[in-house]
Amino acid sequence: MQQRFGIYLNTKELKVARINFPYWIPSGPDWVFLTPEVNTTLLKIRDLAGEKRLVAEPEKIVWI
Protein backbone atom coordinates (compact mmCIF):
# COMPACT_ATOMS: atom_id res chain seq x y z
CA MET A 1 0.00 0.00 0.00
CA GLN A 2 1.36 3.35 -1.01
CA GLN A 3 1.18 5.86 1.83
CA ARG A 4 -0.15 9.24 0.85
CA PHE A 5 0.41 12.17 3.15
CA GLY A 6 -1.86 15.17 2.81
CA ILE A 7 -5.40 16.25 3.58
CA TYR A 8 -8.23 13.72 3.85
CA LEU A 9 -11.94 14.54 3.92
CA ASN A 10 -14.61 12.49 5.62
CA THR A 11 -17.55 13.10 3.29
CA LYS A 12 -20.21 11.94 5.77
CA GLU A 13 -19.00 13.80 8.85
CA LEU A 14 -17.66 16.84 6.92
CA LYS A 15 -14.37 16.68 8.80
CA VAL A 16 -10.83 16.91 7.49
CA ALA A 17 -7.60 15.49 8.83
CA ARG A 18 -4.03 16.53 8.08
CA ILE A 19 -1.92 13.40 7.71
CA ASN A 20 1.83 13.92 7.71
CA PHE A 21 2.95 10.81 9.60
CA PRO A 22 2.57 7.10 8.77
CA TYR A 23 0.75 6.01 11.94
CA TRP A 24 -2.77 6.57 10.64
CA ILE A 25 -3.80 6.82 7.02
CA PRO A 26 -7.59 7.15 6.77
CA SER A 27 -9.30 4.52 4.68
CA GLY A 28 -12.74 3.33 3.89
CA PRO A 29 -15.54 4.66 1.79
CA ASP A 30 -16.08 7.82 3.86
CA TRP A 31 -12.49 9.14 3.66
CA VAL A 32 -11.32 10.77 0.44
CA PHE A 33 -7.80 11.95 -0.30
CA LEU A 34 -8.19 15.64 -1.15
CA THR A 35 -4.70 17.10 -1.63
CA PRO A 36 -1.07 16.22 -0.93
CA GLU A 37 -0.43 19.75 0.38
CA VAL A 38 -0.44 19.35 4.19
CA ASN A 39 -0.44 23.13 4.75
CA THR A 40 -3.64 23.78 2.82
CA THR A 41 -5.97 26.22 4.57
CA LEU A 42 -9.50 25.30 5.55
CA LEU A 43 -10.82 27.84 3.05
CA LYS A 44 -8.91 26.17 0.21
CA ILE A 45 -10.03 22.73 1.43
CA ARG A 46 -13.65 23.87 1.26
CA ASP A 47 -13.06 25.24 -2.24
CA LEU A 48 -11.49 21.95 -3.38
CA ALA A 49 -14.32 19.88 -1.92
CA GLY A 50 -16.85 22.07 -3.69
CA GLU A 51 -14.99 22.02 -7.01
CA LYS A 52 -14.73 18.22 -6.87
CA ARG A 53 -18.40 17.98 -5.79
CA LEU A 54 -17.52 15.75 -2.86
CA VAL A 55 -20.03 17.32 -0.48
CA ALA A 56 -23.20 19.38 -0.88
CA GLU A 57 -22.26 22.01 1.74
CA PRO A 58 -18.47 22.54 1.77
CA GLU A 59 -18.82 25.56 4.06
CA LYS A 60 -19.67 23.11 6.89
CA ILE A 61 -16.33 21.29 6.68
CA VAL A 62 -14.25 21.52 9.87
CA TRP A 63 -10.94 20.18 11.16
CA ILE A 64 -10.89 17.08 13.37
TORRO-513253 format. One record per residue (C-alpha): residue number from 1; x, y, z. Coordinates in Angstrom, 2 decimals. Each point is the difference from the previous one (the first is absolute). Layout:
% TORRO-513253
<r nr="NUM" px="X" py="Y" pz="Z"/>
...
This chain:
% TORRO-513253
<r nr="1" px="0.00" py="0.00" pz="0.00"/>
<r nr="2" px="1.36" py="3.35" pz="-1.01"/>
<r nr="3" px="-0.18" py="2.51" pz="2.84"/>
<r nr="4" px="-1.33" py="3.38" pz="-0.98"/>
<r nr="5" px="0.56" py="2.93" pz="2.30"/>
<r nr="6" px="-2.27" py="3.00" pz="-0.34"/>
<r nr="7" px="-3.54" py="1.08" pz="0.77"/>
<r nr="8" px="-2.83" py="-2.53" pz="0.27"/>
<r nr="9" px="-3.71" py="0.82" pz="0.07"/>
<r nr="10" px="-2.67" py="-2.05" pz="1.70"/>
<r nr="11" px="-2.94" py="0.61" pz="-2.33"/>
<r nr="12" px="-2.66" py="-1.16" pz="2.48"/>
<r nr="13" px="1.21" py="1.86" pz="3.08"/>
<r nr="14" px="1.34" py="3.04" pz="-1.93"/>
<r nr="15" px="3.29" py="-0.16" pz="1.88"/>
<r nr="16" px="3.54" py="0.23" pz="-1.31"/>
<r nr="17" px="3.23" py="-1.42" pz="1.34"/>
<r nr="18" px="3.57" py="1.04" pz="-0.75"/>
<r nr="19" px="2.11" py="-3.13" pz="-0.37"/>
<r nr="20" px="3.75" py="0.52" pz="0.00"/>
<r nr="21" px="1.12" py="-3.11" pz="1.89"/>
<r nr="22" px="-0.38" py="-3.71" pz="-0.83"/>
<r nr="23" px="-1.82" py="-1.09" pz="3.17"/>
<r nr="24" px="-3.52" py="0.56" pz="-1.30"/>
<r nr="25" px="-1.03" py="0.25" pz="-3.62"/>
<r nr="26" px="-3.79" py="0.33" pz="-0.25"/>
<r nr="27" px="-1.71" py="-2.63" pz="-2.09"/>
<r nr="28" px="-3.44" py="-1.19" pz="-0.79"/>
<r nr="29" px="-2.80" py="1.33" pz="-2.10"/>
<r nr="30" px="-0.54" py="3.16" pz="2.07"/>
<r nr="31" px="3.59" py="1.32" pz="-0.20"/>
<r nr="32" px="1.17" py="1.63" pz="-3.22"/>
<r nr="33" px="3.52" py="1.18" pz="-0.74"/>
<r nr="34" px="-0.39" py="3.69" pz="-0.85"/>
<r nr="35" px="3.49" py="1.46" pz="-0.48"/>
<r nr="36" px="3.63" py="-0.88" pz="0.70"/>
<r nr="37" px="0.64" py="3.53" pz="1.31"/>
<r nr="38" px="-0.01" py="-0.40" pz="3.81"/>
<r nr="39" px="0.00" py="3.78" pz="0.56"/>
<r nr="40" px="-3.20" py="0.65" pz="-1.93"/>
<r nr="41" px="-2.33" py="2.44" pz="1.75"/>
<r nr="42" px="-3.53" py="-0.92" pz="0.98"/>
<r nr="43" px="-1.32" py="2.54" pz="-2.50"/>
<r nr="44" px="1.91" py="-1.67" pz="-2.84"/>
<r nr="45" px="-1.12" py="-3.44" pz="1.22"/>
<r nr="46" px="-3.62" py="1.14" pz="-0.17"/>
<r nr="47" px="0.59" py="1.37" pz="-3.50"/>
<r nr="48" px="1.57" py="-3.29" pz="-1.14"/>
<r nr="49" px="-2.83" py="-2.07" pz="1.46"/>
<r nr="50" px="-2.53" py="2.19" pz="-1.77"/>
<r nr="51" px="1.86" py="-0.05" pz="-3.32"/>
<r nr="52" px="0.26" py="-3.80" pz="0.14"/>
<r nr="53" px="-3.67" py="-0.24" pz="1.08"/>
<r nr="54" px="0.88" py="-2.23" pz="2.93"/>
<r nr="55" px="-2.51" py="1.57" pz="2.38"/>
<r nr="56" px="-3.17" py="2.06" pz="-0.40"/>
<r nr="57" px="0.94" py="2.63" pz="2.62"/>
<r nr="58" px="3.79" py="0.53" pz="0.03"/>
<r nr="59" px="-0.35" py="3.02" pz="2.29"/>
<r nr="60" px="-0.85" py="-2.45" pz="2.83"/>
<r nr="61" px="3.34" py="-1.82" pz="-0.21"/>
<r nr="62" px="2.08" py="0.23" pz="3.19"/>
<r nr="63" px="3.31" py="-1.34" pz="1.29"/>
<r nr="64" px="0.05" py="-3.10" pz="2.21"/>
